[in-house]
Amino acid sequence: RRQRLAALLPRLRADLAAGRSALVLAPEQTGVAEAAEALAELPLYLMSGELSDAQRRRLFEELPSSGPVVLVGTYLALLAPLERLGRVVLLEAASSSYKLQAGARLWVPAAAALLAEAHGAAVTSTDVVAGPEMLAQVAADQRRSLALPAPRLHVADLSSSGNWPLHPDLVRVLRQVQERQRQAVLIAPRRGFSAALGCPACGWTAQCPNCDLSLRYHRQDGRLRCHQCGHEQAPPQACPECGGPELEPVRGAGTQWVASQLAGMVPGMRVLRFDRDRRDDVGPLIAGEPGVVVGTTAVLRLPPLPNLSLVAMTLFDTHLAVADFRAEEEALRILLELAELWGPRRPLTLIQTYQAEHPALQALAAEPPDAAVEVLLGRLLERRRRFGYPPFASLAKLQLAARERNVAADAATALVAELRRRGAADDEVLGPAPAPVARVKARYAFQVLVKVDRGDRLEELLAGLPARLGGARLRIDVDPRDVGELLE
């Protein structure tokens, strides 16, 4: 990110010299702060959701008379009254955080492009890698590629090891980190202790009463929690199915489990957690003290650690298993983002996986990785072209939810019939089908994907659809970033 921001500076200086302002959008507040620091030499204003109404009003009053400036902010900065807008910059352009989770569920880059078009402004996108959509939308002579960092990569094949959740190779390196008083970051697939609590005798697992999901086991307080609806309960004393007394965590180690394992395998090492349940103070590590941070992908928002010698993912496969056509691209993106944690030295990157020969890992292992990553992204782009997915189509997810399964299913069937009546072709409508997680928060969900070649065609098919169909609530998500997500 620091390199990309440094490469952006000359363009912003030229815009200001030409009397034009620039809008720099970041997907999250941490990105706003980082950009503000990197661009501090420019006439700068900041805008995010952290501003009070009074502060936002004062900013809106100042901007029209401030001359050419650079405004850095989250999506709210799209509303700012910038005079003579000459450039809109999207930092981390493919970040899923640009997808608003409420209201119209706006995809911010699409709104930013419309704003730029209205002002005759240029659009500049930066990202850790040029994904399929960027490759298709930005001509080769308009792209500038910075060299990808070449990691010292080691892949630990879990299929050849009975150890869980830490492969012997990872334990060995962690002990070296401790001996040398260095630092490590471990990324676990989820928060909590385990994916579930189950009975080894009959295979029963504790399920959420409101969702078709297992309850996550949090050992620290001895509770079972659903990370979707918030339901929580105490574990049963015995298996409800067979009466077996020995219930135990099911494989699927979360941050709490990994941290507890580390305490036994590398005793005396400082172990901190960084996830939604718990965010320990990482200040001592930022100051250079030894230790290890165990977290979810939230750790990717931490600043570089000065004595980092190991970055590890405990289960890479989790990122490949997402029910979305972008899963492989996003998994590659996370691998490349690990370099954002690097300090002055190049740490060892250790990936635990059951798919040791996966193309993303092979691309990252190339020396240098640039050409191999480009080939892989080209293949992903061609796959999108072959099956007619964005950027070669406009996509919308229509989801119908109801308390009763048959009500949701009948409404989804009626919705498809309505789309057909409006002229939708067979290859423009996919479904209906149950959502990847069929019941969440005591509501059954069925979904329909509408996939057309033009945005105006999509608008034509969706315009005026009712909010409810046969007792089921309809939610529409244009430009979905997660095909399997339940729409609120």
C-alpha positions in Angstrom: 0.0 0.0 0.0 2.8 2.4 0.8 4.4 1.9 -2.6 1.1 2.4 -4.4 0.4 5.6 -2.5 3.9 6.9 -3.3 3.3 6.1 -7.0 0.1 8.1 -6.8 1.7 11.3 -5.4 3.0 12.7 -8.8 -0.4 12.4 -10.4 -2.1 14.3 -7.5 0.6 17.0 -7.6 0.0 17.5 -11.3 -3.8 17.6 -10.8 -3.4 20.3 -8.1 -0.9 22.3 -10.3 -3.6 22.3 -13.1 -6.1 23.7 -10.6 -8.1 20.5 -10.2 -9.1 18.8 -7.0 -8.9 15.0 -6.3 -11.1 12.7 -4.4 -9.3 9.7 -2.8 -11.5 6.9 -1.5 -10.5 4.2 0.9 -12.6 1.2 1.8 -12.1 1.6 5.5 -11.1 4.1 8.1 -7.7 2.5 8.5 -7.0 3.2 4.8 -8.0 6.8 5.3 -5.5 7.3 8.0 -2.8 5.5 6.0 -3.5 7.6 2.9 -3.5 10.8 4.9 -0.1 10.0 6.3 1.3 9.2 2.9 -0.2 12.3 1.2 0.5 14.7 4.1 2.5 17.1 1.9 -0.5 18.0 -0.2 -3.4 20.3 0.7 -5.5 17.7 2.4 -9.0 17.3 3.9 -10.3 14.1 5.6 -13.9 12.9 5.7 -15.2 9.7 7.1 -18.0 8.3 9.3 -16.1 9.4 12.4 -16.9 13.0 11.8 -19.8 14.5 13.7 -22.6 16.2 11.9 -21.2 19.6 12.9 -17.7 18.7 11.6 -19.1 17.4 8.3 -21.2 20.6 7.9 -18.1 22.8 8.5 -16.2 20.7 5.9 -18.9 21.1 3.3 -18.9 24.9 3.9 -15.1 25.1 3.5 -14.5 23.0 0.5 -16.1 25.2 -2.3 -13.8 28.1 -1.4 -10.7 26.1 -0.5 -9.2 26.0 -4.0 -7.7 22.7 -5.4 -7.4 20.2 -2.7 -7.2 16.4 -2.1 -10.1 15.0 -0.1 -9.4 11.6 1.4 -12.3 9.6 2.8 -14.6 6.6 2.9 -17.7 6.4 0.7 -19.3 9.4 2.4 -16.8 11.6 0.6 -18.7 11.0 -2.6 -21.2 13.6 -1.3 -18.6 16.3 -0.7 -19.0 19.5 -2.8 -15.6 19.5 -4.4 -15.0 22.2 -7.0 -13.2 21.4 -10.3 -12.9 17.7 -9.6 -10.2 16.3 -11.8 -9.6 12.8 -10.5 -11.3 10.1 -8.4 -8.9 7.6 -6.9 -10.1 4.2 -5.6 -7.6 2.7 -3.1 -7.8 -1.1 -2.9 -10.3 -0.9 -5.7 -11.7 -4.5 -5.4 -12.0 -4.5 -1.7 -15.3 -6.1 -0.5 -15.5 -3.3 2.1 -16.7 -1.0 -0.7 -20.0 -2.9 -0.8 -22.5 -1.1 1.5 -24.4 -3.6 3.7 -27.6 -1.6 4.1 -30.1 0.4 2.0 -29.4 0.2 -1.7 -26.3 -2.0 -1.0 -24.3 0.4 -3.2 -21.1 -0.8 -4.8 -19.0 2.3 -4.2 -16.6 2.0 -7.3 -19.7 2.1 -9.6 -20.9 5.3 -7.9 -17.4 6.8 -8.0 -17.3 6.1 -11.8 -20.6 7.9 -12.3 -19.4 10.9 -10.3 -16.2 11.1 -12.3 -18.1 10.9 -15.6 -20.4 13.7 -14.4 -17.4 16.0 -13.7 -15.3 14.8 -16.7 -12.7 13.6 -14.2 -10.2 10.7 -14.6 -10.5 7.5 -12.5 -7.4 5.9 -11.0 -7.6 2.6 -9.3 -5.0 1.0 -7.1 -4.9 -2.5 -5.8 -2.6 -5.2 -4.6 -3.1 -7.0 -7.9 -5.0 -6.2 -11.2 -7.9 -8.6 -10.8 -10.1 -9.9 -13.7 -12.4 -6.9 -13.7 -9.5 -4.4 -13.7 -7.8 -6.3 -16.5 -10.9 -6.2 -18.7 -11.8 -2.5 -17.9 -8.4 -0.8 -18.0 -6.3 -1.0 -21.2 -2.8 -2.4 -20.9 -1.2 0.9 -21.8 -3.2 2.6 -19.0 -1.9 0.2 -16.3 1.2 0.7 -14.3 2.4 -2.5 -12.5 4.7 -2.3 -9.5 6.8 -5.4 -8.8 5.0 -7.9 -6.6 6.9 -8.8 -3.4 8.5 -12.2 -3.7 7.8 -14.1 -0.5 10.0 -16.7 1.1 7.2 -19.3 0.7 6.8 -22.6 2.5 3.7 -24.7 1.9 2.8 -27.2 4.8 0.7 -30.0 3.4 -1.9 -30.9 6.1 -2.9 -34.0 4.2 0.4 -35.6 5.1 0.3 -34.6 8.8 -2.0 -35.7 11.6 -1.2 -32.6 13.6 -4.0 -30.1 14.0 -4.3 -27.1 13.9 -0.5 -26.6 13.7 1.7 -28.5 11.3 5.0 -29.6 12.7 6.8 -27.3 10.2 4.9 -24.3 11.7 5.7 -25.4 15.3 9.4 -25.7 14.4 9.5 -22.2 12.9 7.6 -20.7 15.8 10.1 -22.1 18.3 12.9 -20.4 16.2 10.9 -17.2 16.3 10.8 -17.4 20.1 14.5 -18.3 20.5 15.5 -15.3 18.3 13.1 -12.9 20.1 11.3 -12.1 16.9 7.7 -11.7 15.9 5.0 -13.8 14.1 1.5 -13.3 12.7 -0.8 -16.3 12.4 -4.1 -16.0 10.4 -6.8 -18.4 11.4 -10.0 -19.1 9.4 -12.4 -17.9 12.0 -12.7 -16.4 15.5 -13.6 -18.5 18.6 -12.3 -21.9 19.6 -13.8 -24.3 17.2 -16.2 -24.6 14.2 -18.5 -26.7 16.3 -19.0 -28.9 19.4 -19.8 -32.5 18.6 -20.1 -36.1 19.7 -17.3 -38.4 18.6 -19.5 -41.5 19.1 -22.4 -40.7 16.8 -21.3 -37.6 14.9 -24.0 -35.1 16.3 -23.0 -31.5 16.3 -24.7 -28.6 18.1 -26.8 -26.6 15.7 -28.2 -23.1 15.9 -32.0 -23.2 16.4 -32.5 -20.3 14.1 -29.9 -21.0 11.3 -28.8 -24.0 9.3 -25.4 -23.6 10.8 -23.4 -25.2 13.6 -22.9 -23.2 16.8 -19.3 -22.1 17.3 -17.7 -23.2 20.5 -16.0 -20.5 22.6 -14.0 -22.3 25.2 -12.9 -19.2 27.3 -16.5 -18.7 28.6 -17.8 -22.2 27.8 -20.5 -21.0 25.5 -21.9 -22.0 22.1 -22.6 -19.0 19.8 -24.0 -18.5 16.4 -22.0 -15.9 14.5 -25.0 -15.1 12.2 -28.0 -14.5 14.5 -26.2 -14.0 17.8 -28.0 -16.9 19.6 -25.9 -18.4 22.4 -26.3 -21.2 24.9 -24.4 -23.4 27.3 -23.1 -26.7 25.9 -25.3 -29.8 26.7 -24.0 -32.1 29.5 -24.4 -35.1 27.2 -25.1 -35.9 23.5 -28.8 -35.3 22.8 -28.7 -38.1 20.2 -26.9 -41.0 21.8 -26.4 -39.9 25.4 -22.7 -40.0 25.1 -20.9 -38.0 27.8 -17.8 -37.1 25.8 -18.6 -34.0 23.7 -15.5 -32.4 22.1 -14.6 -29.5 19.7 -14.9 -30.4 16.0 -11.9 -29.7 13.8 -12.0 -26.2 12.4 -9.7 -24.3 14.6 -10.5 -20.6 15.4 -8.3 -18.0 16.8 -9.0 -19.0 20.4 -8.0 -22.6 19.7 -4.8 -21.7 17.8 -3.8 -19.3 20.6 -4.3 -22.0 23.2 -2.3 -24.5 21.2 0.6 -22.0 21.0 0.6 -21.5 24.7 1.4 -25.2 25.1 3.8 -25.6 22.2 5.9 -22.5 22.7 5.5 -21.8 26.4 6.6 -18.4 27.5 5.9 -16.7 24.2 3.7 -13.6 24.3 0.5 -14.6 22.4 -2.0 -11.9 21.4 -5.4 -12.3 19.8 -6.9 -9.9 17.2 -10.4 -10.7 16.0 -14.0 -9.4 16.4 -14.3 -11.1 19.9 -11.1 -9.8 21.3 -8.5 -7.2 20.2 -5.5 -7.3 22.5 -3.1 -4.4 22.6 -0.5 -5.0 19.9 1.3 -1.8 20.8 4.3 -3.6 22.3 4.8 -5.6 19.1 4.5 -2.4 17.0 7.3 -1.0 19.2 9.4 -4.0 18.4 8.9 -6.4 21.3 8.8 -10.2 20.6 5.5 -12.1 20.4 2.9 -13.6 18.1 -0.5 -12.2 17.0 -3.2 -14.7 16.2 -6.1 -13.3 14.3 -8.6 -13.5 11.5 -7.9 -11.5 8.3 -8.5 -8.4 10.4 -4.7 -8.6 11.1 -4.1 -7.4 7.6 -5.1 -3.9 8.7 -2.3 -3.8 11.3 0.7 -1.7 10.6 3.9 -3.5 9.6 5.7 -5.1 12.6 9.4 -4.2 12.8 10.8 -7.6 13.8 8.4 -9.8 11.9 10.0 -13.1 10.8 7.0 -15.3 10.2 3.6 -14.8 8.6 1.4 -18.0 8.5 -2.1 -19.0 7.4 -3.4 -22.0 9.4 -5.9 -23.0 6.7 -5.7 -21.5 3.2 -8.5 -23.8 2.0 -11.2 -21.8 3.9 -10.8 -18.9 1.4 -11.2 -21.2 -1.6 -14.5 -22.7 -0.2 -16.5 -19.5 -0.3 -19.7 -19.9 -2.3 -18.8 -17.1 -4.8 -17.3 -17.0 -8.3 -14.6 -14.6 -7.0 -13.4 -17.1 -4.4 -10.1 -18.0 -6.1 -9.3 -14.4 -7.0 -10.0 -13.3 -3.4 -7.8 -16.1 -2.0 -4.9 -15.0 -4.2 -5.5 -11.4 -3.1 -5.2 -12.4 0.6 -2.0 -14.2 -0.2 -0.5 -11.1 -1.8 -1.8 -8.9 1.0 0.3 -10.8 3.5 3.2 -8.7 2.3 1.5 -5.6 3.7 2.5 -6.9 7.1 6.2 -7.0 6.3 8.5 -4.7 8.1 12.2 -4.0 7.1 12.9 -7.7 6.6 11.3 -10.3 4.4 9.7 -12.9 6.7 9.0 -16.5 6.0 5.4 -17.0 4.6 4.1 -20.4 5.7 0.8 -21.6 4.3 -1.0 -24.7 5.8 -3.4 -26.3 3.3 -4.8 -29.6 2.0 -4.3 -28.3 -1.6 -0.6 -27.9 -1.7 -0.6 -27.8 -5.6 -3.2 -25.1 -5.9 -2.4 -22.7 -8.8 -2.4 -19.6 -6.5 0.3 -21.1 -4.3 2.3 -22.2 -7.3 2.1 -18.6 -8.8 3.2 -17.1 -5.5 6.1 -19.5 -5.3 7.5 -18.4 -8.7 10.7 -16.3 -8.7 9.6 -13.5 -9.3 5.8 -14.1 -9.0 4.7 -11.3 -11.4 4.5 -13.3 -14.6 2.9 -16.4 -13.0 0.3 -14.3 -11.2 -0.5 -12.5 -14.4 -1.0 -15.9 -16.2 -3.3 -17.1 -13.4 -5.4 -13.9 -13.5 -5.7 -14.2 -17.2 -7.1 -17.7 -16.8 -9.6 -16.4 -14.3 -10.6 -13.7 -16.7 -11.1 -16.1 -19.5 -13.2 -18.3 -17.2 -15.4 -15.3 -16.5 -15.7 -14.6 -20.2 -16.6 -18.2 -21.0 -19.4 -18.4 -18.4 -20.6 -14.9 -18.8 -19.9 -13.4 -15.4 -18.7 -9.9 -14.6 -17.0 -7.9 -16.1 -18.7 -9.5 -19.2 -22.2 -9.3 -17.7 -24.2 -7.2 -15.3 -25.3 -9.3 -12.3 -28.0 -9.0 -9.7 -28.9 -11.4 -6.9 -32.6 -11.6 -5.9 -33.4 -13.2 -2.6 -36.7 -14.1 -1.2 -37.0 -14.9 2.5 -39.9 -16.1 4.7 -40.5 -17.9 8.0 -41.8 -21.0 6.1 -39.7 -22.8 3.5 -42.6 -23.5 1.1 -43.6 -19.8 1.1 -40.1 -18.7 0.2 -39.8 -21.4 -2.5 -43.2 -20.6 -4.1 -42.4 -16.9 -4.1 -39.0 -17.6 -5.8 -40.8 -19.7 -8.5 -43.3 -16.8 -9.0 -40.4 -14.4 -9.3 -38.9 -16.4 -12.1 -42.2 -16.5 -13.9 -42.5 -12.7 -13.6 -39.0 -12.2 -15.0 -39.9 -14.5 -17.9 -43.0 -12.5 -18.5 -40.9 -9.4 -18.7 -38.9 -11.1 -21.5 -35.9 -12.6 -19.6 -34.2 -15.3 -21.7 -33.4 -18.8 -20.3 -29.7 -17.9 -20.0 -30.4 -14.6 -18.2 -32.0 -16.2 -15.2 -30.3 -18.8 -12.9 -32.5 -20.5 -10.3 -34.5 -20.5 -8.2 -32.4 -22.4 -5.7 -32.0 -22.4 -1.9 -29.4 -20.0 -0.7 -26.1 -21.6 0.2 -27.1 -21.4 3.8 -30.8 -22.2 3.4 -32.0 -20.8 6.8 -30.6 -17.8 8.7 -32.2 -15.9 11.6 -35.2 -18.3 11.4 -35.9 -17.3 7.8 -35.6 -19.6 4.8 -34.0 -18.0 1.7 -34.2 -18.8 -2.0 -32.4 -16.9 -4.6 -32.4 -16.1 -8.2 -29.4 -14.7 -10.2 -30.1 -12.4 -13.1 -27.2 -12.2 -15.5 -27.4 -9.9 -18.6 -25.0 -8.3 -20.9 -26.0 -4.7 -20.3 -26.8 -2.6 -17.3 -29.8 -1.0 -18.9 -31.1 -4.5 -19.7 -30.8 -5.3 -16.0 -32.7 -2.2 -15.0 -35.4 -3.1 -17.5 -36.0 -6.5 -16.0 -35.9 -5.4 -12.3 -37.7 -2.1 -12.4 -40.9 -2.1 -10.3 -40.6 -5.5 -8.8 -42.7 -5.7 -5.6 -41.1 -5.7 -2.2 -43.1 -8.8 -1.3 -44.2 -11.8 -3.3 -46.7 -14.3 -1.8 -45.7 -13.6 1.8 -42.0 -13.6 1.2 -39.8 -10.5 1.4 -37.8 -9.6 -1.7 -34.3 -8.2 -1.5 -32.3 -7.1 -4.6 -28.5 -6.8 -4.7 -27.0 -5.4 -7.8 -23.3 -6.1 -8.2 -23.2 -8.6 -5.4 -19.8 -9.3 -3.9 -20.9 -12.5 -2.1 -23.4 -14.6 -4.0 -24.1 -16.7 -0.8 -24.7 -13.9 1.6 -28.1 -13.5 3.2 -29.5 -10.0 2.4 -30.8 -8.1 5.3 
